[in-house]
Protein backbone atom coordinates (compact mmCIF):
# COMPACT_ATOMS: atom_id res chain seq x y z
CA UNK A 1 0.00 0.00 0.00
CA UNK A 2 1.42 3.33 -0.99
CA UNK A 3 1.42 6.30 1.33
CA UNK A 4 -0.27 9.60 0.58
CA UNK A 5 3.06 11.39 0.53
CA UNK A 6 4.57 9.05 -2.06
CA UNK A 7 1.65 9.49 -4.45
CA UNK A 8 1.64 13.26 -4.27
CA UNK A 9 5.40 13.43 -4.55
CA UNK A 10 5.17 11.55 -7.84
CA UNK A 11 2.66 14.07 -9.13
CA UNK A 12 4.77 17.04 -8.09
CA UNK A 13 7.91 15.63 -9.68
CA UNK A 14 6.14 15.70 -13.04
CA UNK A 15 5.99 11.94 -13.51
CA UNK A 16 2.92 10.85 -15.44
CA UNK A 17 0.83 8.53 -13.32
CA UNK A 18 0.05 6.50 -16.44
CA UNK A 19 3.62 5.22 -16.25
CA UNK A 20 2.87 3.41 -13.02
CA UNK A 21 0.76 0.32 -13.60
CA UNK A 22 -0.22 0.25 -9.91
CA UNK A 23 -2.31 3.34 -10.54
CA UNK A 24 -4.26 2.04 -13.51
CA UNK A 25 -7.42 1.63 -11.48
CA UNK A 26 -7.64 5.36 -10.68
CA UNK A 27 -8.61 5.94 -14.31
CA UNK A 28 -11.73 3.80 -14.04
CA UNK A 29 -14.78 5.94 -14.65
CA UNK A 30 -17.25 5.74 -11.81
CA UNK A 31 -20.95 6.46 -11.99
CA UNK A 32 -23.37 7.12 -9.14
CA UNK A 33 -23.35 3.46 -8.06
CA UNK A 34 -21.00 2.05 -5.44
CA UNK A 35 -18.06 0.24 -7.06
CA UNK A 36 -16.20 -2.36 -4.94
CA UNK A 37 -12.59 -1.33 -4.33
CA UNK A 38 -11.22 -3.75 -1.74
CA UNK A 39 -12.66 -7.03 -0.46
CA UNK A 40 -10.81 -8.67 2.44
CA UNK A 41 -12.70 -11.82 3.40
CA UNK A 42 -10.27 -12.75 6.17
CA UNK A 43 -10.98 -9.49 8.03
CA UNK A 44 -14.56 -9.13 6.77
CA UNK A 45 -13.85 -5.70 5.28
CA UNK A 46 -15.28 -4.28 2.06
CA UNK A 47 -14.62 -0.79 0.70
CA UNK A 48 -16.37 1.03 -2.14
CA UNK A 49 -16.14 4.28 -4.11
CA UNK A 50 -18.45 6.29 -6.33
CA UNK A 51 -18.53 9.63 -8.07
CA UNK A 52 -21.28 12.14 -7.28
CA UNK A 53 -22.47 15.07 -9.37
CA UNK A 54 -20.89 18.38 -8.41
CA UNK A 55 -18.02 16.84 -6.41
CA UNK A 56 -14.46 16.57 -7.76
CA UNK A 57 -13.54 13.65 -5.51
CA UNK A 58 -15.04 10.23 -5.00
CA UNK A 59 -17.23 9.36 -2.05
CA UNK A 60 -16.27 6.30 -0.04
CA UNK A 61 -17.97 3.51 1.88
CA UNK A 62 -16.72 0.93 4.35
CA UNK A 63 -18.51 -2.22 5.48
CA UNK A 64 -16.89 -4.40 8.11
CA UNK A 65 -17.54 -6.67 11.07
CA UNK A 66 -15.45 -6.29 14.22
CA UNK A 67 -15.20 -8.94 16.92
CA UNK A 68 -15.68 -6.61 19.85
CA UNK A 69 -18.33 -4.69 21.79
CA UNK A 70 -19.87 -1.26 21.28
CA UNK A 71 -18.33 -0.15 24.57
CA UNK A 72 -14.85 -1.03 23.35
CA UNK A 73 -15.37 0.81 20.06
CA UNK A 74 -16.66 3.80 22.03
CA UNK A 75 -13.37 3.94 23.92
CA UNK A 76 -11.32 3.72 20.72
CA UNK A 77 -13.12 6.39 18.72
CA UNK A 78 -13.45 8.80 21.66
CA UNK A 79 -9.76 8.56 22.61
CA UNK A 80 -8.73 11.26 20.16
CA UNK A 81 -5.10 11.47 21.27
CA UNK A 82 -4.64 7.87 20.11
CA UNK A 83 -5.75 8.61 16.53
CA UNK A 84 -2.15 9.00 15.26
CA UNK A 85 -1.71 5.32 16.15
CA UNK A 86 -4.32 4.10 13.67
CA UNK A 87 -6.18 6.78 11.70
CA UNK A 88 -4.78 7.44 8.23
CA UNK A 89 -1.88 9.96 8.16
CA UNK A 90 -2.96 11.72 11.35
CA UNK A 91 -0.28 13.77 13.07
CA UNK A 92 -2.48 15.25 15.79
CA UNK A 93 -5.99 14.84 17.14
CA UNK A 94 -7.51 16.44 20.23
CA UNK A 95 -10.84 17.29 21.78
CA UNK A 96 -11.68 20.99 21.44
CA UNK A 97 -15.05 21.07 23.14
CA UNK A 98 -17.43 18.59 24.69
CA UNK A 99 -20.89 20.06 24.26
CA UNK A 100 -22.56 17.01 25.80
CA UNK A 101 -22.17 13.24 26.00
CA UNK A 102 -23.53 13.19 22.44
CA UNK A 103 -21.77 16.15 20.81
CA UNK A 104 -18.10 17.12 20.48
CA UNK A 105 -15.75 19.30 18.44
CA UNK A 106 -12.43 17.70 17.48
CA UNK A 107 -9.29 19.16 15.90
CA UNK A 108 -7.13 17.02 13.58
CA UNK A 109 -3.96 17.55 11.53
CA UNK A 110 -3.26 15.26 8.56
CA UNK A 111 0.29 14.77 7.29
CA UNK A 112 1.35 15.60 3.72
CA UNK A 113 4.62 15.04 1.82
CA UNK A 114 7.61 17.36 1.86
CA UNK A 115 6.75 20.63 0.12
CA UNK A 116 2.99 20.22 0.57
CA UNK A 117 1.32 21.96 3.54
CA UNK A 118 -0.22 19.70 6.16
CA UNK A 119 -4.03 19.80 6.32
CA UNK A 120 -6.06 20.55 9.42
CA UNK A 121 -9.77 20.16 10.09
CA UNK A 122 -12.30 20.84 12.83
CA UNK A 123 -14.92 18.12 13.02
CA UNK A 124 -18.33 18.67 14.58
CA UNK A 125 -19.43 15.21 15.67
CA UNK A 126 -22.88 14.20 16.88
CA UNK A 127 -23.68 10.80 18.33
CA UNK A 128 -27.02 9.01 18.32
CA UNK A 129 -26.44 6.16 20.79
CA UNK A 130 -28.18 2.83 20.70
CA UNK A 131 -31.21 2.63 23.01
CA UNK A 132 -34.13 0.29 23.71
CA UNK A 133 -36.03 1.77 20.76
CA UNK A 134 -33.15 1.79 18.24
CA UNK A 135 -30.93 -1.22 17.56
CA UNK A 136 -27.95 0.70 16.20
CA UNK A 137 -25.83 3.76 16.95
CA UNK A 138 -25.02 6.58 14.51
CA UNK A 139 -22.09 8.99 14.41
CA UNK A 140 -22.36 12.06 12.17
CA UNK A 141 -19.24 14.14 11.55
CA UNK A 142 -18.83 17.23 9.39
CA UNK A 143 -16.02 19.76 8.91
CA UNK A 144 -16.56 23.28 10.31
CA UNK A 145 -14.05 25.43 8.44
CA UNK A 146 -14.42 28.65 10.44
CA UNK A 147 -14.55 27.26 13.99
CA UNK A 148 -10.89 28.27 14.53
CA UNK A 149 -8.62 30.68 12.62
CA UNK A 150 -6.38 29.06 10.05
CA UNK A 151 -2.76 28.73 11.15
CA UNK A 152 -0.43 28.88 8.13
CA UNK A 153 1.31 26.93 6.75
CA UNK A 154 -1.56 24.55 7.54
CA UNK A 155 -4.32 24.39 4.93
CA UNK A 156 -7.86 24.01 6.23
CA UNK A 157 -9.66 21.09 4.58
CA UNK A 158 -12.75 22.05 2.60
CA UNK A 159 -14.64 18.89 3.60
CA UNK A 160 -14.25 15.82 5.76
CA UNK A 161 -17.64 14.33 6.44
CA UNK A 162 -19.04 10.91 7.20
CA UNK A 163 -21.88 9.00 8.80
CA UNK A 164 -21.08 5.77 10.63
CA UNK A 165 -23.64 3.15 11.65
CA UNK A 166 -22.76 0.66 14.40
CA UNK A 167 -25.01 -2.39 14.80
CA UNK A 168 -24.28 -4.98 17.51
CA UNK A 169 -24.55 -8.60 16.42
CA UNK A 170 -24.77 -10.78 19.48
CA UNK A 171 -22.58 -10.06 22.51
CA UNK A 172 -19.12 -9.51 21.01
CA UNK A 173 -19.56 -8.53 17.37
CA UNK A 174 -20.36 -5.18 15.74
CA UNK A 175 -21.35 -4.44 12.14
CA UNK A 176 -19.95 -1.11 10.92
CA UNK A 177 -21.10 0.85 7.85
CA UNK A 178 -19.50 4.20 6.99
CA UNK A 179 -20.19 6.56 4.11
CA UNK A 180 -18.26 9.78 3.63
CA UNK A 181 -16.41 12.32 1.52
CA UNK A 182 -13.23 14.40 1.81
CA UNK A 183 -11.92 17.48 -0.01
CA UNK A 184 -8.34 18.40 1.03
CA UNK A 185 -8.54 21.92 -0.47
CA UNK A 186 -5.66 23.62 -2.22
CA UNK A 187 -3.44 22.44 -5.07
CA UNK A 188 -3.65 18.64 -4.78
CA UNK A 189 -4.03 16.44 -7.90
CA UNK A 190 -7.54 15.01 -8.10
CA UNK A 191 -6.35 11.59 -9.24
CA UNK A 192 -3.95 11.29 -6.28
CA UNK A 193 -6.56 12.33 -3.75
CA UNK A 194 -9.06 9.86 -5.17
CA UNK A 195 -6.53 7.03 -5.10
CA UNK A 196 -5.43 7.80 -1.54
CA UNK A 197 -9.03 8.16 -0.39
CA UNK A 198 -9.78 4.69 -1.65
CA UNK A 199 -6.65 3.24 0.01
CA UNK A 200 -7.17 5.10 3.28
CA UNK A 201 -10.59 3.60 3.89
CA UNK A 202 -9.16 0.10 4.09
CA UNK A 203 -6.28 1.22 6.30
CA UNK A 204 -8.70 2.89 8.73
CA UNK A 205 -10.88 -0.23 8.88
CA UNK A 206 -7.88 -2.43 9.68
CA UNK A 207 -6.63 0.10 12.24
CA UNK A 208 -9.95 0.16 14.08
CA UNK A 209 -9.98 -3.63 14.30
CA UNK A 210 -6.44 -3.63 15.66
CA UNK A 211 -7.14 -0.99 18.32
CA UNK A 212 -10.28 -2.80 19.48
CA UNK A 213 -8.12 -5.80 20.40
CA UNK A 214 -5.94 -3.81 22.82
CA UNK A 215 -6.55 -4.34 26.53
CA UNK A 216 -6.45 -0.60 27.24
CA UNK A 217 -9.69 -0.15 25.29
CA UNK A 218 -11.35 -3.23 26.74
CA UNK A 219 -11.00 -1.86 30.27
CA UNK A 220 -14.57 -1.42 31.53
CA UNK A 221 -13.43 1.11 34.16
CA UNK A 222 -12.41 3.58 31.43
CA UNK A 223 -15.25 6.04 30.72
CA UNK A 224 -15.15 7.36 27.12
CA UNK A 225 -15.84 11.01 26.26
CA UNK A 226 -18.87 9.80 24.37
CA UNK A 227 -20.58 6.42 24.14
CA UNK A 228 -22.34 4.53 21.39
CA UNK A 229 -24.60 3.08 24.09
CA UNK A 230 -27.14 5.30 25.79
CA UNK A 231 -26.14 6.03 29.37
CA UNK A 232 -28.72 5.67 32.10
Long-range contacts (C-beta under 8 A, 24 or more apart in sequence): 1-199, 1-202, 1-203, 2-199, 3-89, 4-88, 4-89, 4-111, 4-112, 4-113, 4-192, 4-196, 4-200, 5-89, 5-111, 5-112, 5-113, 5-114, 5-116, 6-113, 7-192, 7-195, 7-196, 8-112, 8-113, 8-116, 8-188, 8-189, 8-192, 9-113, 9-114, 9-115, 10-192, 11-189, 11-191, 11-192, 12-113, 12-115, 12-116, 17-191, 17-192, 23-191, 23-195, 25-195, 26-191, 26-194, 26-195, 27-191, 30-58, 34-61, 37-198, 37-201, 37-202, 38-198, 38-201, 38-202, 40-202, 43-205, 43-206, 43-209, 45-202, 45-205, 45-206, 45-209, 47-198, 47-201, 47-202, 47-205, 49-194, 49-197, 49-198, 52-181, 55-181, 55-183, 56-183, 56-190, 57-181, 57-182, 57-183, 57-190, 57-193, 57-194, 57-197, 58-194, 58-197, 58-198, 59-179, 59-180, 59-181, 60-178, 60-179, 60-180, 60-181, 60-197, 60-198, 60-201, 61-177, 61-178, 61-179, 61-180, 61-201, 62-176, 62-177, 62-178, 62-201, 62-202, 62-204, 62-205, 63-175, 63-176, 63-177, 64-175, 64-176, 64-205, 64-208, 64-209, 65-169, 65-173, 65-174, 65-175, 65-176, 66-173, 66-174, 66-176, 66-208, 66-209, 66-212, 67-172, 67-173, 67-212, 68-172, 68-173, 68-174, 68-212, 68-213, 68-218, 69-168, 69-171, 69-172, 69-174, 70-130, 70-137, 70-166, 70-168, 70-174, 70-227, 70-228, 70-229, 71-220, 71-224, 71-227, 71-228, 71-229, 72-212, 72-217, 72-218, 73-166, 73-174, 73-176, 73-208, 73-212, 73-228, 74-224, 74-226, 74-227, 74-228, 74-229, 75-217, 75-218, 75-219, 75-222, 75-224, 76-208, 76-211, 76-212, 76-217, 77-139, 77-208, 78-104, 78-224, 78-225, 78-226, 78-227, 79-217, 79-224, 79-225, 80-106, 80-225, 82-211, 83-108, 85-207, 85-211, 86-204, 86-207, 86-208, 86-210, 86-211, 87-204, 87-207, 88-200, 88-203, 88-204, 88-207, 89-200, 91-118, 95-225, 96-122, 96-147, 96-148, 98-225, 98-226, 101-127, 101-226, 101-227, 101-231, 102-126, 102-127, 102-128, 102-129, 102-226, 103-127, 103-226, 104-225, 104-226, 105-144, 105-147, 107-148, 108-160, 109-154, 110-157, 110-184, 116-188, 117-152, 117-153, 117-154, 117-155, 117-186, 118-153, 118-154, 118-155, 119-154, 119-155, 119-156, 119-157, 119-184, 119-185, 119-186, 120-150, 120-151, 120-154, 120-155, 120-156, 120-157, 121-156, 121-157, 121-160, 122-147, 122-148, 123-160, 125-226, 127-226, 127-227, 127-228, 129-227, 129-228, 129-229, 129-230, 129-231, 130-166, 130-168, 130-228, 130-229, 130-230, 131-230, 135-167, 135-168, 136-165, 136-166, 136-167, 136-168, 137-165, 137-166, 137-167, 137-228, 137-229, 138-163, 138-164, 138-165, 138-166, 139-163, 139-164, 139-166, 139-228, 141-180, 155-184, 155-185, 155-186, 156-185, 157-182, 157-183, 157-184, 157-185, 158-183, 158-184, 158-185, 159-183, 166-228, 176-205, 176-208
